[in-house]
Amino acid sequence: MGFKSWARSGPAAIEISGGAKKFSVSFHLTPKFPWKNFSFVPSCRRNKLSGDRQEDRNGIFSEKMCYYLRREKETALGLSYTDSALRREAPRACIDMCLGFLCVDQKNLGRKLESLRTFTTSGDHGCFSYGRNSITRRLQVQIVEALRSNQRSRASSLLLELGCGNHSLRANDFIYILEYCSRSPDPLFVMEIWRIMDEKKVNVNHRCIMLRIQALCKGGYLEEAFDLLDFVGKNHDIHPILPMYNNLLRECVQTRSLDQARQFYDLMEDQVLGKNEVTYSLFLKLAVFRKNLSAAHEIWKEYLTYYSMSIISLRKFIWSFTRLRDLESAYAALQHMVDLVFKGSIFINRSANGRLRSSRFDIPIPKNGDMGLKIFMEENKHSLPSVSDNSKRIDSHASNVEDSTIFFMGSKEDKGFGINMLEKYKGKPVMKVLRWSFNDVIRACSQTQNCRLAERLILQMQNLGLEPSCHTYDGLIRAIVHDRGFSDGMEVLETMQLRNLKPYDSTLAALSISSSNALQLDLAECLLDQISRISYIHPFNAFLAACDTLDLPERAVPILAKMKQLKLKPNIGTYELLFSLFGNVNAPYEEGNMLSQADVYRRIKAIQMDMLNNGIQHSHLSMKNLLKALGTEGMIRELMHYLHLAQRQFSLSNTYLGTSIYNIVLHSLIEAKESHRAIEIFKNMISCGLRDAATYNIMIDCCSIIQCYRSARALVSMMIRDGFLPQTLTYTALIKILLELEDYDEALNLLDQARSEEIPCDILLYNTILQKACREGIIDLIELVIEQMHQEKIQPDPSTCYYVFSSYVDHGFFSTAMESLQVLSMRMISEEDSTLEEKRTEFEDFIHCEDDDAESRILRLFFKGSEENLAAALLNLRWCAISGSLISWSPNESSWARRLFNLYGSRKEPSWGKLG
């Protein structure tokens, strides 16, 4: 699309091309005319300024129109065009062309030209007069005032009075009311107006039809608007214009009514109206709502066929590509936008309502291709076309940060070139559009976890003289915390504070989530306290999850109060975490008692009641956490009660509870020695086909209660037949049964079999043997197992130390007990002597420190997460040092360790029996 000019004063002609169509415009310019501060007054066509108004039978102006520019004196600018297919769009195009050609101050004329840009061919006085006499004008004003004051019956009476007058009525006698109803919107009153107009046989014009369509669309009456357009298309007296269809399509986009948009597109194709830039932008939004990236690329390609890219159109494509996660295309389009700004190809002004828009011509193009149909198809999962055949990938656009900052800015020696070039646009709308587009791409970087590109774009913005806004930093911080964690994100937050920029609540939420994921509860809570208003629960759920991981339910209490203060409605994820956090009191450190069980029951009731008040049903995970809490506290009666409730609830939705939930119930029953109930539930699970390897392992452990090794072997056979191979837990449960039967040789044979089959033996398996040996006082078996653990490089835990130490003490071997405790504590730190030497400098101060709070400091620093064993080891070594033992950092050199190696280090593996 473009135009050519052949004169600057006097007679002039301009040729305008749009798609395959061309038409010419001729006009006369008065030389040396004082153009500044003039007023632009539209008028209907007059014959040689004589004042004789002419109009055709449809109330549509003839092909020649005349506009007046008035200041100190009046002159005329005559426009003529010849192509009937572009007759409706020519006046609008000519207005834009003249303004651009004459460098008119469009900002002062925005509101006066707004209606001209859309409707320049309305009948009678157009949209600049509401009726021919004072009676109709007065009645229109009274009707609108009645509607504003919600006096609908009075408005209806006045409308009847307007329709029952003795004078003849025309379309403009209703325009003022229709304009108000289209803004309100009030589609029902529009239908009343239309009934009156139909009864009085008023000839409607495009303006009336457009206002009615606007009111119907805004009021949600899309079907009625569609029928009206269909009627207009079949009416030979009124030819449909493209803005009518764009208005209906816009409402379909806003309401995401895809089926109606498809019907609209079919109707549009039947009328052969083509498309303009507004149509393309609406199709682009539809592609985004459909998440159809291939359709967005097709729109790009077809748009470039008929139009040259502008700042506004690139802004819309960048928005679409970022929403569709096509970062490469969005980045290429952004750099193209920067290039257009440097070339001065801007063409931006403001509409009457203050919105930015393109000041170029918007001439419809003819129907061509099947682009619209592709929007309604499913997303193409195959390879997609590039935004530009000549554009390269992101990494080739800027191979390093320095190259990126001077992109489109000349040589490296002239780094201030970008700022100097854009200084003239400072405070102009183009800078705002440019910043918006940068923000969109940076936000897309956070969604695709491309932190490197986000930082490049920030540097490029600075070189262009674009100051990052709070929205910019929001996208940057999100990208950084996803890629590098919360610490780097906090540095960017400090930079914002130095610039006196207040972070968004979403920025604080993203940092809080990252801090919670890193288990930094203090920082996460501090960030949550700064949030003033937020609509989503995710940062609070992340904090609750961190409290659950660290087993710190007391830290979650103030956060729950904060949620209540912000009036945030919990979701099912919140309740899943609440059951896990507050579902037990004594466990796992103590067994449940009457007091703890009463407390747990009261907490669960409170959570259940809150779920009911918020209308949230149990999920599988929330029910799983609830049953687990009851089972851990030993509340078997309540456990079975909620199990039956869950079975009834999930049966209504034709779903099963799931194997994992039944496994929790089985494990709780076995821990409570309720073997008969466990066997009954297991039989029901088998009949329903609900079982896995964990189910069999739990039931094999149940055989230790009834002391039936034969049943355990039968379960192993069933397990293998169902395709589940024996695991470490399987051998642990079998060995536990043999130990209860005091068949130690067979237990050791099973242990050797597990080792030979390369099944990893964990500390739980060995502690099972040590526990029985300690209870029975079999020191030889304890020493054998300890040496075998050392050979397998399996680190002991506090339970291991307890069993060994207690066995020696019970037999009166006190010095051996202290020596074994020291060796095992050293092995808890590390099995490697070299590692122990490295840790010696760090940990010796804790062991030999004489401060009163030394033990508290060890617990505070190390008793968390996976370092609990380290804290226990340091406390054991400190106790050994206090008792007078000499601490050796080479545990394998102790006499006790050497004796165990000599006795059991070269033990040969015996033969083993077969399972099943």
Secondary structure, DSSP 4 states (H G I P E B T S, - for coil): -EEEE--SSEEEEEEEEETTEEEEEEEEE-TT---TT-EEEE---BSTTS--B---TTS---S-EEEEEESSSEEEEEE----GGGTTTHHHHHHHHHHHHHT--HHHHHHHHHHHHH-S--STTTTS-S-SSHHHHHHHHHHHHHHHTT-HHHHHHHHHHHHT-SS---GGGSHHHHHHHHHTT-HHHHHHHHHHHHHTT----HHHHHHHHHHHHHTT-HHHHHHHHHHHHH-SSS---HHHHHHHHHHHHHHT-HHHHHHHHHHHHHHT--B-HHHHHHHHHHHHHTT-HHHHHHHHHHHHHH----HHHHHHHHHHHHHTT-HHHHHHHHHHHHHHHHHT---EEE-TTS-EEE-S----B---SSHHHHHTSPP--S----S-TT---HHHH-SSHHHHHTTTS--TT-TTHHHHHHGGGTTSHHHHHHHHHHHHHHHHHHHTT-HHHHHHHHHHHHHTT----HHHHHHHHHHHHHHH-HHHHHHHHHHHHHTT-PPPHHHHHHHHHHHHHTT-HHHHHHHHHT----S--HHHHHHHHHHHHHT-HHHHHHHHHHHHHTTPPP-HHHHHHHHHHHS-SSTTTS---HHHHHHHHHHHHHHHHHHHHTT----HHHHHHHHHHHHHTT-HHHHHHHHHHHHHHHHHTT----HHHHHHHHHHHHHTT-HHHHHHHHHHHHHHT---HHHHHHHHHHHHHHT-HHHHHHHHHHHHHTT----HHHHHHHHHHHHHTT-HHHHHHHHHHHHHTTPPP-HHHHHHHHHHHHHHT-HHHHHHHHHHHHHTTPPP-HHHHHHHHHHHHHTT-HHHHHHHHHHHHHHHH-S-HHHHHHHHHHHHHHHH---TTHHHHHHHHHSSGGGHHHHHHHHHHHHHHHTTPPP-S-GGGSHHHHHHHHHHTTPPPPP-----
